[in-house]
Amino acid sequence: MLTVLLILIPLLAGFISFGLKGTGPKVLALLSSIATLGVSLVALFQFKVHPEATRFTAQWIPQLNAKFAVGLDGMGAMLCLLTTIAFVLVFISIFSRTYERSNSFYGLLLLAQAGLTGVFTAYDALLFYVGWELALVPMYFLCSIWGGEKRIPVTFKFFIYTFVGSLFMLIGIIYLYLHTKDASFSYNAFVSAGASLQHGEQSWLFWLFFVAFAIKMPIFPLHTWQPDTYEQSPTPVTMILSGVMVKMGLFGALRWLLPVLPGASASWSDLVIVLSIIGIVYASCIAIVQSDLKKMIAYSSIAHIGLMSAAIFAHNQLSLQGVLVQMFNHGINIIGLWIIVDVIEQRLGGVKNMKELGGIASKAPRLAIFLVIISLANVGLPLTNGFIGEFLMFSGLFQVNVWFMAVAGLGIILSAVYILNMIQRVIFGESNAVTAKITDLTPGETLSLTLIVLLIFVVGVYPKPMLELVSGTTQLLQVAFQGSISLK
Amino acid sequence: MNALLSTAISGVILMFVGLFAKNKQSIKYFAIAALIVAFAANFIDLRYVLKMGPYTAYASMIKVTLFTTLFNAVILGCTLVYFLLTGSGFEKVGDEVAEYFALQFFILSGIMLATSFNNLLILFLAIEIISIPQYILAGSDKYNLKSNEASLKYFLMGAFSTGILLMGIALIYGGCGSFDLYKLGLGGISMSPLTLSGVLLIVFSLSFKVSAAPFHFWTPDVYDGSPTVFTAFMATVVKAGGFIAFIRLFQIAFQGGIVNQQWTLVLEIITACTLIIGNITAVYQQSVKRMLAYSSIAQAGFMLFSLLAFNLRAQQGILLYAAAYSLATIGAFSVLLKLKDYTFDGFNGLARKQPLLAFAMTIFLFSLAGIPLTGGFFAKYFVLTAAVQQGGMFWLVIVAIICAAISVYYYFKVIIAMYFKTGEPEVETPSGAYKAALILTVALVILLGIFPNLLLQFMK
């Protein structure tokens, strides 16, 4: 039941928010997100004690044998936690702002949260698909109404890209559904149906699913929607997009691709890893020469996601653990970065070009400290949360092929280059006419950034609970791989 | 059968009501009441069929099955929504309001025939009863040149295609020696050249009626030229009626399992053409009304899938598709009727001026585009599943998917105009009754998108 609440609370709050006025939506959104955070923490403990108790199944469409089946596993519980934390952080950090038509703004954000949670908890393929789309539509409206100047074409591209991907996935779902023994959409039925297919069938089904997930992550060469969308979207929306929504693609691959089509995943893994690594190097190089702060972070995000995707297809326990941990940590870190970028942009009246910035450390020391810590966590410095995930992923990749690891490792070096460069250009140096008027963080912003920094250090120093949480999932996936390798 | 009689009689009565009614509003209420009577009559049929099984009537010229009554219910329900949403728009077309309603009841009785025919002659009658009132409705805006053109064009092309239909029926009779659907036995392995050409001629003629490419050229001009209120009816309920005739003919006559490759290939090509031409041409339209005309061609392409697949899912699919597509298109046209300017720019800024209209339009367009949680998603889902299950036409499914993605482009252009652009649209203030009907329609579209089983539960 707790799992249903995770979807239901934001859904209802979202609908109510459309009817409220003044500060009502803002308060409601914050309360709802704190309530869901509470529920997700309780659900996490419940999962540890009785994993079965988080499952909930109800009849949905009897003609199709589609069920409303939700539940948590280690990965789902962790991503639900990430989602709820992300929304709390977003709502706290923008609490002092007023948005035009705020009832729709908060309402749509809450609906997106419901969709995201639906994706992370669904154990029914049709429900998963509905959640996948339900998360996309509010995001589209959020970006298009409250975004920057070029928002209309940019977000339209984003929508079309994702929609095409999900349609391909729909065909894959239909095909697998028709091959299940009991004609159902349940996860278990899909796993056994996928395993029973011929290798050729598995192969093209793999690509139908993979395109949908690759667009969402995004993976080279399907990434072109991403930097523009991140840049044009209002920053709270970008935080959700980059912190949580890209995880939908990684989650989809881990839940609905690897276990369902193990043979094809194993045989195409080298190609996918190569694409991911091209993405890492390519995006890192572009990030180095970017002078727009938002675009630089967008490209750095492509590089990080590329590493995670490569690690998923590296097919071993170490890399999988790394991915799962990194999914959470990357979400937290990038939300932190966006909060800081948003503060800078808001204070300086829309300036986000690094060439015009500089000398912020002397005017806004707290902001500068937070920026340094979060940036270094993003690079993966030891004792921050970024380290453990990257270390595990690289060890995993190393087991597959040394060259994969070597080239992907370039990404780390390059990321150090652009992140340090950014720190230098933004906060050090001489302050100029533009940056002279910057003021330091407000209490709300300090609170959310402090929470982020706490998470960075806690997970960085003591990652054991998180690794334990996801260990069940990695073992399950590992079994699926071994099965597939013996099949091959 | 009750529904057939009730709609035909209501049509006749409505013609006389026009003579005596002082008030145009009362005619509308009378028509709505007559429709509710027809709906109730159909409900009696439905209960009877559920209990006793299918039955034949009139020397087995007509056979009423469960699917017949269900489809009638969808048609009558959509017409009811149509009357509620656009009933007051009839007065703006001309003075003969009662006649317009009467003609639409005749069309309905034709559709009731099309859902229950058991004999090729009745098929012919049904198609003609559906078509002739439409020629009149298309030209009902008598002093408008475009309306006259639409009527003439439709009449000439329609008469020609009826001739082809008749020719096809004659050839099939020559080949099989019967008009009775159940005795045609076209499901065998081989088919004589005479019968095959008959089947192809019928396919062409019925493709014309449902505006499938390459027989679609009349559609945009006729839909654009006709008064918008009647376009809404023609593009939805009438089109669904044409489809049901098509499907009934093939599902019964080709019973026996083996589907003849020769004509399925033709039908597959027609489907692909309809999808591609409909969608790509819709992209280039400047007027929303014309865009909806092309979108109706594109949607016909999806409905054709239910013809190609011979399984239960296809039947469920067409039922759901007819309902979801008709509701959404009727709703979209009713919003269009409130606007002065039919171009995309005419919608600029509608969300600020009339949030309810814009919201309803968005839901209707979502449904047409097939976004989940609207009826259109499950409609597409069912027909595509039917096609995948049938096998052998995976390429067509991929074409359909790509076309569905293209359709997002032109449907969303309206949403972009309404929500993200600024402007001062000239819009008529909607009445309370209209708003209530609009909310009802939106609720139906969303309900079908969450619980399609509400409609499908009757099908075994």
Boltz contact constraints between the chains, C-beta under 6 A:
constraints:
  - contact:
      token1: [A, 61]
      token2: [B, 453]
      max_distance: 6.0
  - contact:
      token1: [A, 62]
      token2: [B, 453]
      max_distance: 6.0
  - contact:
      token1: [A, 63]
      token2: [B, 453]
      max_distance: 6.0
  - contact:
      token1: [A, 63]
      token2: [B, 456]
      max_distance: 6.0
  - contact:
      token1: [A, 130]
      token2: [B, 372]
      max_distance: 6.0
  - contact:
      token1: [A, 133]
      token2: [B, 372]
      max_distance: 6.0
  - contact:
      token1: [A, 144]
      token2: [B, 420]
      max_distance: 6.0
  - contact:
      token1: [A, 152]
      token2: [B, 416]
      max_distance: 6.0
  - contact:
      token1: [A, 152]
      token2: [B, 420]
      max_distance: 6.0
  - contact:
      token1: [A, 163]
      token2: [B, 408]
      max_distance: 6.0
  - contact:
      token1: [A, 164]
      token2: [B, 405]
      max_distance: 6.0
  - contact:
      token1: [A, 167]
      token2: [B, 401]
      max_distance: 6.0
  - contact:
      token1: [A, 167]
      token2: [B, 404]
      max_distance: 6.0
  - contact:
      token1: [A, 167]
      token2: [B, 405]
      max_distance: 6.0
  - contact:
      token1: [A, 171]
      token2: [B, 401]
      max_distance: 6.0
  - contact:
      token1: [A, 174]
      token2: [B, 385]
      max_distance: 6.0
  - contact:
      token1: [A, 174]
      token2: [B, 388]
      max_distance: 6.0
  - contact:
      token1: [A, 175]
      token2: [B, 388]
      max_distance: 6.0
  - contact:
      token1: [A, 178]
      token2: [B, 388]
      max_distance: 6.0
  - contact:
      token1: [A, 178]
      token2: [B, 389]
      max_distance: 6.0
